[in-house]
Amino acid sequence: MDELWTWFKVNILSWLAPPKSIEVIDVIQIIIIAFFIYYIINWLRNTRAYALLKGLLFVLVFVVVVNVLHMDTIVWLLQNLGVVAVTAIFIIFQPEIRRGLEQMGHRNPISALFSLSRFTDAQPKRFSDKTLGEIVRAVYEMAEDKTGALIIVEKEISLGEFTQTGIDLDATVSSQLLVNIFQYSTPLHDGAVIIRGDRILAATCYLPLSENMALNKTFGTRHRAGVGITEVSDSFAIIVSEETGKVSYAYEGKLVSDVVMSELREEFTFIQKIKGTRNSLFRRREDD
């Protein structure tokens, strides 16, 4: 314990120690740093990089522990792999980083500094029982008519980057509206509808397709998009097949197909009440 405290004082407290005298320029620097930290956190919450951040925090704790315990072999490996890991992060998240820089260039930095609305609006919201019922009712109305549909319900991880690919709606969830959106004759039927809380955020949204080769080859683009969005977020996807009229749902990269209304309502109710993810979602069956 004494060794841990000594390491903490030498490596952390000494680095955090303030200067002997604080000048005006120091205050300005603190404000600038705080603004950039706020902006980065705000950006991370609206991209898949937020999950990466949590993973990096775990790695940071691990690095501290191995240094304190003098695990020299692991420390050497981490030092030599560190540059490769950072390079890989920039390559993997290149689209998100580019989008973030573009948004920074388009935004007024003064208004962003003093406005917290964008940050608070990005917070996930729980949907009500009424919304749950409206979605389930709409899904099986469309299934009866073999109307293809893809409905994504946001949970903890924001889907803001995907709503930007579609058309903003910001409308209250209702079965009539959902059915009308996915009618083949409407301009909004192609793509996915994204729901946050009790509001439909956007329609005609484009989603990443799953590259899972184990998925049944009979599933088309709509099903692969539903599975794909659940692989990169904790969202819940409901899919109605245009060919068969069967209803499927996806979560955590897994797909369950041909479910009846009671099954979907049961799973949907469970999703409504939990926070985060769970290890075993599919209590009944899972499709390959």
C-alpha positions as CSV (number, residue, x, y, z in Angstrom):
1,M,0.0,0.0,0.0
2,D,2.9,2.4,0.8
3,E,4.5,1.6,-2.5
4,L,1.2,2.4,-4.3
5,W,0.9,5.7,-2.5
6,T,4.5,6.6,-3.2
7,W,4.0,5.9,-6.9
8,F,0.8,8.0,-6.9
9,K,2.6,11.0,-5.3
10,V,5.5,10.9,-7.7
11,N,3.6,10.3,-10.9
12,I,0.3,11.9,-10.3
13,L,0.2,14.4,-7.5
14,S,3.5,16.0,-8.5
15,W,2.2,16.5,-12.1
16,L,-1.1,18.0,-10.8
17,A,0.7,20.4,-8.4
18,P,-0.3,24.0,-9.4
19,P,2.4,26.6,-10.1
20,K,3.5,28.9,-7.2
21,S,1.7,31.9,-8.8
22,I,-1.2,32.0,-11.1
23,E,-1.4,34.7,-13.7
24,V,-4.1,35.9,-16.1
25,I,-2.6,33.8,-19.0
26,D,-2.9,30.7,-16.9
27,V,-6.6,31.3,-16.4
28,I,-7.1,31.8,-20.1
29,Q,-5.2,28.5,-20.8
30,I,-7.5,26.7,-18.3
31,I,-10.6,28.0,-20.1
32,I,-9.3,27.0,-23.5
33,I,-8.4,23.5,-22.3
34,A,-11.8,23.1,-20.6
35,F,-13.5,24.1,-23.8
36,F,-11.6,21.5,-25.8
37,I,-12.2,18.8,-23.2
38,Y,-15.9,19.6,-23.2
39,Y,-16.1,19.5,-27.0
40,I,-14.2,16.2,-27.2
41,I,-16.5,14.6,-24.6
42,N,-19.5,15.9,-26.4
43,W,-18.2,14.5,-29.7
44,L,-17.4,11.2,-28.2
45,R,-20.9,10.7,-26.8
46,N,-22.4,11.1,-30.3
47,T,-20.1,8.6,-32.0
48,R,-19.0,5.0,-31.6
49,A,-15.8,6.3,-30.2
50,Y,-17.6,6.7,-26.8
51,A,-17.4,2.9,-26.3
52,L,-13.7,3.1,-27.3
53,L,-13.1,5.7,-24.6
54,K,-14.5,3.4,-21.9
55,G,-12.1,0.7,-23.1
56,L,-9.2,3.1,-23.0
57,L,-10.0,4.0,-19.4
58,F,-9.9,0.3,-18.5
59,V,-6.5,0.0,-20.3
60,L,-5.2,3.1,-18.4
61,V,-6.1,1.5,-15.0
62,F,-4.4,-1.7,-16.1
63,V,-1.2,0.2,-17.1
64,V,-1.2,1.9,-13.6
65,V,-1.5,-1.5,-11.9
66,V,1.3,-3.2,-13.8
67,N,3.6,-0.2,-13.2
68,V,2.9,-0.3,-9.5
69,L,3.5,-4.1,-9.3
70,H,6.6,-3.8,-11.4
71,M,5.5,-6.3,-14.0
72,D,8.4,-5.4,-16.3
73,T,7.6,-7.8,-19.1
74,I,4.0,-6.5,-19.5
75,V,5.2,-2.8,-19.2
76,W,7.8,-3.5,-22.0
77,L,5.0,-5.0,-24.2
78,L,2.7,-2.1,-23.6
79,Q,5.4,0.5,-24.4
80,N,6.3,-1.2,-27.7
81,L,2.7,-1.7,-28.7
82,G,1.5,1.7,-27.7
83,V,2.5,3.5,-31.0
84,V,0.9,0.7,-33.0
85,A,-2.3,1.0,-31.0
86,V,-2.6,4.7,-31.4
87,T,-2.0,4.4,-35.1
88,A,-4.7,1.7,-35.4
89,I,-7.2,3.9,-33.5
90,F,-6.7,6.8,-36.0
91,I,-7.2,4.4,-38.9
92,I,-10.3,2.7,-37.5
93,F,-12.0,5.9,-36.4
94,Q,-10.9,8.0,-39.4
95,P,-14.5,8.8,-40.6
96,E,-15.6,9.9,-37.1
97,I,-12.5,12.0,-36.6
98,R,-12.9,13.7,-40.0
99,R,-16.6,14.3,-39.2
100,G,-15.8,15.8,-35.9
101,L,-13.2,18.2,-37.4
102,E,-15.7,19.2,-40.1
103,Q,-18.3,20.0,-37.4
104,M,-15.8,22.0,-35.5
105,G,-15.1,24.1,-38.6
106,H,-18.8,24.8,-39.2
107,R,-19.7,25.6,-35.6
108,N,-19.4,29.0,-33.9
109,P,-16.9,28.3,-31.1
110,I,-18.3,31.1,-28.9
111,S,-21.8,29.8,-29.0
112,A,-20.6,26.3,-28.5
113,L,-18.8,27.3,-25.4
114,F,-21.8,28.9,-23.7
115,S,-24.5,26.6,-25.0
116,L,-25.2,23.3,-23.3
117,S,-28.3,22.4,-25.3
118,R,-26.5,20.2,-27.8
119,F,-24.9,18.2,-25.0
120,T,-28.1,17.7,-23.0
121,D,-30.1,16.9,-26.1
122,A,-27.8,14.0,-26.9
123,Q,-28.6,12.2,-23.7
124,P,-30.4,8.9,-24.2
125,K,-34.1,8.9,-23.0
126,R,-36.2,6.0,-21.9
127,F,-39.4,5.3,-24.0
128,S,-42.8,5.0,-22.4
129,D,-45.2,2.0,-22.3
130,K,-47.4,4.0,-24.8
131,T,-44.5,4.3,-27.3
132,L,-43.7,0.6,-26.9
133,G,-47.3,-0.3,-27.6
134,E,-47.5,2.0,-30.7
135,I,-44.3,0.5,-32.2
136,V,-45.5,-3.1,-31.7
137,R,-48.9,-2.3,-33.1
138,A,-47.4,-0.7,-36.2
139,V,-44.9,-3.5,-36.7
140,Y,-47.6,-6.2,-36.9
141,E,-49.9,-4.0,-39.0
142,M,-47.1,-3.7,-41.5
143,A,-46.3,-7.5,-41.2
144,E,-49.9,-8.3,-42.1
145,D,-49.6,-6.3,-45.3
146,K,-46.0,-7.4,-46.0
147,T,-44.7,-3.8,-45.8
148,G,-40.9,-3.8,-45.3
149,A,-39.7,-1.8,-42.2
150,L,-36.6,-1.2,-40.2
151,I,-37.1,0.5,-36.8
152,I,-34.1,1.3,-34.5
153,V,-34.7,2.2,-30.9
154,E,-31.8,4.0,-29.3
155,K,-30.6,3.1,-25.8
156,E,-27.5,4.3,-24.0
157,I,-25.2,4.9,-27.0
158,S,-26.3,7.9,-29.1
159,L,-27.1,7.3,-32.7
160,G,-26.7,10.9,-33.7
161,E,-24.2,10.2,-36.4
162,F,-26.7,7.9,-38.1
163,T,-29.6,10.3,-37.9
164,Q,-27.5,12.7,-39.9
165,T,-27.7,10.4,-42.9
166,G,-31.5,10.6,-43.0
167,I,-34.3,13.2,-42.9
168,D,-35.1,14.9,-39.6
169,L,-38.7,14.4,-38.3
170,D,-38.7,15.0,-34.5
171,A,-42.2,13.6,-34.2
172,T,-44.1,11.8,-31.5
173,V,-44.1,8.0,-32.0
174,S,-47.5,6.7,-33.2
175,S,-48.5,3.6,-35.1
176,Q,-50.2,5.5,-37.8
177,L,-47.1,7.6,-38.5
178,L,-44.8,4.6,-38.6
179,V,-47.1,2.7,-41.0
180,N,-47.3,5.8,-43.3
181,I,-43.5,6.3,-43.3
182,F,-42.9,2.7,-44.6
183,Q,-45.6,2.7,-47.2
184,Y,-43.9,2.0,-50.5
185,S,-45.4,5.0,-52.2
186,T,-43.9,7.5,-49.7
187,P,-40.4,9.1,-50.2
188,L,-39.5,8.1,-46.6
189,H,-40.0,4.3,-46.9
190,D,-36.4,3.5,-47.8
191,G,-33.9,3.1,-45.0
192,A,-34.4,3.0,-41.2
193,V,-36.4,5.0,-38.7
194,I,-34.5,5.9,-35.5
195,I,-36.4,6.5,-32.3
196,R,-35.0,8.2,-29.1
197,G,-37.3,8.1,-26.1
198,D,-40.8,8.9,-27.3
199,R,-39.7,10.8,-30.5
200,I,-39.0,9.7,-34.0
201,L,-35.7,11.5,-34.7
202,A,-35.3,10.7,-38.4
203,A,-36.3,8.5,-41.3
204,T,-34.5,7.1,-44.4
205,C,-31.3,6.6,-42.3
206,Y,-28.5,4.6,-43.7
207,L,-26.9,2.0,-41.3
208,P,-23.8,-0.1,-41.4
209,L,-24.3,-3.6,-42.8
210,S,-23.3,-6.6,-40.7
211,E,-20.4,-8.6,-42.1
212,N,-21.3,-11.6,-40.0
213,M,-20.9,-14.5,-42.4
214,A,-22.9,-16.8,-40.0
215,L,-26.1,-14.9,-40.8
216,N,-28.6,-16.9,-42.8
217,K,-28.1,-16.1,-46.5
218,T,-31.8,-15.7,-47.0
219,F,-31.7,-12.4,-45.0
220,G,-31.4,-9.3,-47.2
221,T,-30.0,-5.8,-46.8
222,R,-32.7,-4.7,-44.3
223,H,-31.9,-7.6,-41.9
224,R,-28.1,-7.1,-42.2
225,A,-28.5,-3.4,-41.5
226,G,-30.6,-4.2,-38.4
227,V,-27.9,-6.5,-37.1
228,G,-25.1,-4.2,-38.2
229,I,-26.4,-1.2,-36.1
230,T,-26.6,-3.5,-33.0
231,E,-23.0,-4.6,-33.5
232,V,-21.7,-1.0,-33.2
233,S,-24.2,0.2,-30.5
234,D,-26.6,-1.0,-27.8
235,S,-29.7,-0.2,-29.8
236,F,-32.7,-2.5,-30.4
237,A,-33.7,-3.2,-34.0
238,I,-37.0,-4.4,-35.3
239,I,-37.2,-5.7,-38.9
240,V,-40.3,-6.5,-41.0
241,S,-39.6,-8.6,-44.1
242,E,-41.1,-7.3,-47.3
243,E,-41.0,-10.8,-48.9
244,T,-42.5,-12.9,-46.1
245,G,-44.1,-10.4,-43.7
246,K,-42.2,-12.1,-40.8
247,V,-41.0,-9.9,-37.9
248,S,-37.5,-10.2,-36.5
249,Y,-35.5,-8.3,-33.9
250,A,-31.8,-7.8,-33.3
251,Y,-29.7,-6.9,-30.3
252,E,-26.0,-7.1,-29.5
253,G,-25.3,-8.3,-33.0
254,K,-27.7,-11.3,-32.7
255,L,-30.9,-11.9,-34.7
256,V,-34.1,-13.6,-33.8
257,S,-36.6,-14.1,-36.6
258,D,-40.3,-15.0,-37.1
259,V,-41.5,-13.8,-33.7
260,V,-45.1,-13.4,-32.7
261,M,-46.5,-10.2,-31.1
262,S,-46.3,-11.5,-27.5
263,E,-42.6,-12.5,-27.9
264,L,-41.7,-9.1,-29.3
265,R,-43.6,-7.2,-26.6
266,E,-41.9,-9.3,-23.9
267,E,-38.4,-8.7,-25.2
268,F,-39.1,-5.1,-26.0
269,T,-40.4,-4.6,-22.4
270,F,-37.3,-6.1,-21.0
271,I,-35.1,-3.8,-23.2
272,Q,-37.1,-0.8,-21.9
273,K,-36.3,-1.5,-18.3
274,I,-32.6,-2.5,-18.4
275,K,-29.6,-0.2,-18.6
276,G,-26.5,-1.1,-20.6
277,T,-26.1,-4.6,-22.0
278,R,-26.5,-8.1,-20.8
279,N,-24.7,-11.4,-21.5
280,S,-27.7,-13.5,-22.5
281,L,-30.5,-11.7,-24.3
282,F,-32.0,-14.5,-26.3
283,R,-33.6,-16.8,-23.8
284,R,-35.7,-18.6,-26.4
285,R,-33.7,-19.0,-29.6
286,E,-31.1,-17.4,-31.8
287,D,-31.0,-17.6,-35.6
288,D,-27.8,-18.4,-37.5
